[in-house]
Amino acid sequence: MILYEYRCLLCKEITEALRDIDDRDDCPPCDCGGETKKIISAYRVHGDMQPYYDDNLDTHIQSKQHRQKVMKQQGVEENFGQNWHTSAVKHRRQR
């Protein structure tokens, strides 16, 4: 089920309704009795994570991309299978 928003053509009130994707154009009536029309809702973009201090990298991390950049600069590789926030293990790269 997806949450859709509908605007009343008479009073301009916005109504929310949970609908299957196939029923999204089945507009519910407004409380005032007016006809509603489906509107395109604004959405909120969430960051990939909250900033934090990584003890293993000894720096503040702003995003996953920033963490990857810092790891590359420090010659650090991910130790998969553990908590990714604390699993950085320093390795010397073979060149």
N, CA, C and O of each residue as an XYZ file, in Angstrom:
380
protein
N       0.838     -1.175      0.000
C       0.000      0.000      0.000
C       0.891      1.249      0.000
O       1.934      1.296      0.652
N       0.449      2.232     -0.738
C       1.186      3.481     -0.882
C       0.295      4.616     -0.398
O      -0.916      4.594     -0.617
N       0.887      5.600      0.256
C       0.146      6.758      0.727
C       0.101      7.805     -0.384
O       1.132      8.345     -0.784
N      -1.113      8.084     -0.878
C      -1.318      9.093     -1.920
C      -2.019     10.300     -1.318
O      -2.712     10.184     -0.307
N      -1.837     11.460     -1.942
C      -2.504     12.685     -1.513
C      -3.456     13.149     -2.607
O      -3.152     13.084     -3.798
N      -4.614     13.618     -2.165
C      -5.656     14.095     -3.072
C      -6.093     15.486     -2.609
O      -6.261     15.718     -1.412
N      -6.280     16.420     -3.564
C      -6.718     17.780     -3.235
C      -8.167     17.958     -3.681
O      -8.545     17.573     -4.787
N      -8.979     18.558     -2.781
C     -10.377     18.832     -3.085
C     -10.450     19.992     -4.074
O      -9.767     21.002     -3.908
N     -11.275     19.841     -5.093
C     -11.422     20.895     -6.100
C     -12.254     22.062     -5.582
O     -12.190     23.158     -6.140
N     -13.039     21.842     -4.517
C     -13.864     22.919     -3.953
C     -13.146     23.676     -2.843
O     -12.942     24.885     -2.948
N     -12.761     22.970     -1.778
C     -12.188     23.648     -0.602
C     -10.660     23.618     -0.571
O     -10.061     24.222      0.319
N     -10.020     22.940     -1.509
C      -8.550     22.830     -1.619
C      -7.910     22.061     -0.467
O      -6.687     22.078     -0.328
N      -8.710     21.388      0.361
C      -8.196     20.555      1.448
C      -7.466     19.351      0.858
O      -7.888     18.791     -0.154
N      -6.362     18.959      1.506
C      -5.597     17.793      1.059
C      -5.963     16.601      1.927
O      -5.948     16.683      3.155
N      -6.293     15.491      1.275
C      -6.664     14.253      1.945
C      -5.642     13.187      1.587
O      -5.216     13.087      0.437
N      -5.249     12.386      2.581
C      -4.328     11.272      2.345
C      -5.115      9.968      2.353
O      -6.081      9.822      3.101
N      -4.694      9.022      1.517
C      -5.348      7.716      1.478
C      -4.337      6.645      1.100
O      -3.518      6.838      0.201
N      -4.402      5.506      1.798
C      -3.573      4.356      1.450
C      -4.260      3.587      0.337
O      -5.425      3.210      0.461
N      -3.545      3.358     -0.740
C      -4.117      2.686     -1.907
C      -3.101      1.720     -2.493
O      -1.891      1.925     -2.386
N      -3.615      0.662     -3.115
C      -2.769     -0.172     -3.966
C      -2.430      0.654     -5.195
O      -3.167      1.576     -5.543
N      -1.349      0.343     -5.843
C      -0.939      1.121     -7.010
C      -1.995      1.079     -8.114
O      -2.144      2.041     -8.867
N      -2.723     -0.023     -8.213
C      -3.778     -0.129     -9.233
C      -4.973      0.768     -8.928
O      -5.723      1.136     -9.832
N      -5.150      1.123     -7.649
C      -6.295      1.936     -7.231
C      -5.931      3.402     -6.990
O      -6.735      4.147     -6.429
N      -4.757      3.821     -7.396
C      -4.302      5.177     -7.089
C      -5.175      6.267     -7.694
O      -5.254      7.363     -7.139
N      -5.833      5.994     -8.817
C      -6.678      7.000     -9.457
C      -8.121      6.973     -8.950
O      -8.959      7.746     -9.415
N      -8.411      6.081     -7.997
C      -9.725      6.013     -7.367
C      -9.735      7.058     -6.239
O      -9.424      6.743     -5.090
N     -10.095      8.296     -6.579
C     -10.007      9.427     -5.655
C     -11.125      9.384     -4.611
O     -12.297      9.253     -4.964
N     -10.769      9.494     -3.329
C     -11.791      9.488     -2.282
C     -12.511     10.842     -2.244
O     -11.924     11.861     -2.606
N     -13.769     10.858     -1.810
C     -14.452     12.140     -1.703
C     -13.913     12.944     -0.518
O     -13.445     12.374      0.468
N     -13.985     14.264     -0.624
C     -13.553     15.149      0.458
C     -14.637     15.187      1.534
O     -15.793     14.863      1.264
N     -14.266     15.580      2.748
C     -15.231     15.703      3.842
C     -16.306     16.745      3.526
O     -17.418     16.657      4.045
N     -15.984     17.735      2.675
C     -16.968     18.765      2.321
C     -17.932     18.271      1.244
O     -18.906     18.948      0.917
N     -17.655     17.082      0.695
C     -18.497     16.521     -0.350
C     -17.988     16.795     -1.748
O     -18.572     16.337     -2.730
N     -16.897     17.543     -1.841
C     -16.329     17.879     -3.137
C     -15.533     16.746     -3.744
O     -15.160     15.790     -3.065
N     -15.282     16.869     -5.027
C     -14.488     15.891     -5.772
C     -13.010     16.164     -5.531
O     -12.598     17.319     -5.424
N     -12.214     15.105     -5.447
C     -10.769     15.264     -5.249
C     -10.009     14.815     -6.484
O     -10.511     14.057     -7.314
N      -8.785     15.306     -6.576
C      -7.892     14.946     -7.675
C      -6.550     14.561     -7.071
O      -6.068     15.226     -6.154
N      -5.941     13.489     -7.580
C      -4.632     13.032     -7.090
C      -3.593     14.098     -7.409
O      -3.557     14.634     -8.516
N      -2.749     14.398     -6.429
C      -1.681     15.379     -6.634
C      -0.337     14.696     -6.470
O      -0.239     13.637     -5.850
N       0.681     15.297     -7.020
C       2.039     14.798     -6.855
C       2.562     15.378     -5.550
O       2.664     16.595     -5.394
N       2.885     14.506     -4.632
C       3.328     14.914     -3.306
C       4.803     15.245     -3.315
O       5.584     14.687     -4.087
N       5.163     16.160     -2.445
C       6.578     16.425     -2.226
C       7.135     15.258     -1.433
O       6.398     14.621     -0.681
N       8.384     14.970     -1.580
C       8.996     13.900     -0.824
C      10.227     14.438     -0.140
O      10.782     15.461     -0.541
N      10.636     13.764      0.863
C      11.789     14.185      1.636
C      12.932     13.231      1.343
O      12.778     12.012      1.406
N      14.068     13.801      1.026
C      15.254     12.988      0.770
C      16.003     12.847      2.086
O      16.337     13.841      2.731
N      16.260     11.619      2.475
C      16.993     11.350      3.702
C      18.443     11.087      3.356
O      18.749     10.393      2.386
N      19.328     11.645      4.154
C      20.743     11.375      3.956
C      21.038      9.911      4.192
O      20.245      9.200      4.809
N      22.159      9.469      3.709
C      22.475      8.053      3.845
C      22.825      7.667      5.278
O      22.787      6.485      5.620
N      23.165      8.638      6.122
C      23.497      8.328      7.508
C      23.750      9.619      8.276
O      23.907     10.682      7.675
N      23.788      9.531      9.586
C      24.110     10.677     10.425
C      25.632     10.767     10.573
O      26.305      9.739     10.641
N      26.180     11.986     10.624
C      27.625     12.124     10.845
C      28.022     11.496     12.191
O      27.249     11.525     13.148
N      29.205     10.942     12.251
C      29.698     10.328     13.472
C      31.220     10.340     13.469
O      31.839     10.584     12.434
N      31.824     10.078     14.624
C      33.274      9.985     14.729
C      33.670      8.523     14.660
O      33.188      7.711     15.450
N      34.535      8.181     13.729
C      34.996      6.813     13.560
C      36.349      6.669     14.257
O      37.347      7.244     13.823
N      36.369      5.889     15.352
C      37.600      5.692     16.116
C      38.682      5.005     15.296
O      39.863      5.328     15.426
N      38.285      4.060     14.455
C      39.264      3.322     13.659
C      39.943      4.218     12.636
O      41.138      4.080     12.377
N      39.180      5.131     12.056
C      39.740      6.033     11.049
C      40.259      7.327     11.664
O      40.928      8.115     10.994
N      39.953      7.545     12.936
C      40.395      8.719     13.686
C      39.969     10.025     13.001
O      40.761     10.956     12.856
N      38.698     10.067     12.585
C      38.169     11.258     11.920
C      36.644     11.270     11.992
O      36.014     10.245     12.253
N      36.068     12.437     11.759
C      34.607     12.550     11.673
C      34.170     12.136     10.276
O      34.779     12.536      9.283
N      33.123     11.342     10.203
C      32.601     10.844      8.933
C      31.263     11.522      8.666
O      30.393     11.555      9.536
N      31.101     12.064      7.459
C      29.892     12.793      7.096
C      28.896     11.950      6.299
O      27.690     12.181      6.388
N      29.375     10.991      5.534
C      28.505     10.173      4.688
C      29.243      8.894      4.316
O      30.434      8.748      4.592
N      28.525      7.973      3.686
C      29.175      6.738      3.239
C      30.256      7.040      2.206
O      31.324      6.427      2.208
N      29.959      8.000      1.318
C      30.933      8.366      0.296
C      32.173      8.986      0.937
O      33.297      8.715      0.513
N      31.966      9.821      1.960
C      33.094     10.436      2.661
C      33.927      9.364      3.354
O      35.157      9.420      3.335
N      33.253      8.377      3.971
C      33.959      7.291      4.646
C      34.812      6.504      3.655
O      35.958      6.165      3.951
N      34.254      6.214      2.481
C      35.009      5.486      1.458
C      36.235      6.281      1.010
O      37.304      5.711      0.794
N      36.075      7.599      0.870
C      37.186      8.459      0.462
C      38.288      8.460      1.521
O      39.468      8.346      1.188
N      37.907      8.588      2.801
C      38.875      8.579      3.894
C      39.583      7.229      3.964
O      40.797      7.168      4.162
N      38.821      6.147      3.801
C      39.423      4.817      3.838
C      40.451      4.657      2.730
O      41.528      4.104      2.951
N      40.122      5.139      1.542
C      41.059      5.043      0.417
C      42.315      5.863      0.694
O      43.423      5.408      0.411
N      42.153      7.065      1.245
C      43.300      7.928      1.553
C      44.212      7.292      2.602
O      45.431      7.455      2.558
N      43.603      6.561      3.552
C      44.385      5.966      4.634
C      44.852      4.542      4.321
O      45.525      3.917      5.140
N      44.499      4.032      3.146
C      44.887      2.676      2.788
C      44.159      1.628      3.612
O      44.739      0.605      3.976
N      42.889      1.880      3.909
C      42.088      0.991      4.756
C      41.106      0.221      3.894
O      40.546      0.755      2.937
N      40.902     -1.054      4.251
C      39.929     -1.886      3.555
C      38.845     -2.305      4.529
O      39.082     -2.390      5.734
N      37.652     -2.568      4.003
C      36.515     -2.999      4.809
C      36.700     -4.443      5.242
O      37.109     -5.282      4.440
N      36.406     -4.739      6.493
C      36.429     -6.104      7.006
C      34.983     -6.568      7.050
O      34.304     -6.391      8.061
N      34.506     -7.161      5.959
C      33.099     -7.532      5.827
C      32.707     -8.581      6.841
O      33.533     -9.366      7.307
N      31.416     -8.578      7.176
C      30.888     -9.537      8.129
C      30.842     -9.002      9.535
O      30.376     -9.693     10.441
N      31.316     -7.780      9.747
C      31.259     -7.148     11.055
C      30.493     -5.840     10.925
O      30.130     -5.434      9.821
N      30.251     -5.194     12.036
C      29.576     -3.906     12.037
C      30.378     -2.927     11.179
O      31.551     -2.675     11.453
N      29.751     -2.381     10.151
C      30.505     -1.568      9.198
C      30.978     -0.262      9.789
O      31.899      0.348      9.247
N      30.379      0.197     10.892
C      30.830      1.442     11.516
C      32.181      1.260     12.205
O      32.950      2.215     12.319
N      32.472      0.060     12.659
C      33.684     -0.150     13.451
C      34.590     -1.229     12.889
O      35.482     -1.711     13.588
N      34.381     -1.612     11.650
C      35.115     -2.770     11.146
C      36.288     -2.426     10.235
O      36.838     -3.310      9.578
N      36.671     -1.175     10.187
C      37.797     -0.816      9.322
C      39.079     -1.434      9.886
O      39.360     -1.327     11.080
N      39.832     -2.064      9.030
C      41.095     -2.680      9.418
C      42.162     -2.158      8.468
O      42.009     -2.234      7.249
N      43.231     -1.634      9.022
C      44.284     -1.067      8.177
C      45.156     -2.177      7.609
O      45.599     -3.083      8.314
N      45.377     -2.068      6.328
C      46.236     -3.025      5.607
C      47.204     -2.205      4.755
O      46.840     -1.155      4.224
N      48.413     -2.684      4.633
C      49.329     -2.056      3.678
C      49.034     -2.645      2.313
O      48.967     -3.861      2.135
N      48.863     -1.768      1.380
C      48.544     -2.235      0.014
C      49.813     -2.707     -0.688
O      50.872     -2.087     -0.586
N      49.676     -3.803     -1.390
C      50.788     -4.327     -2.194
C      50.882     -3.502     -3.462
O      49.896     -3.391     -4.191
N      52.025     -2.928     -3.746
C      52.215     -2.130     -4.973
C      53.274     -2.705     -5.832
O      53.565     -2.165     -6.900
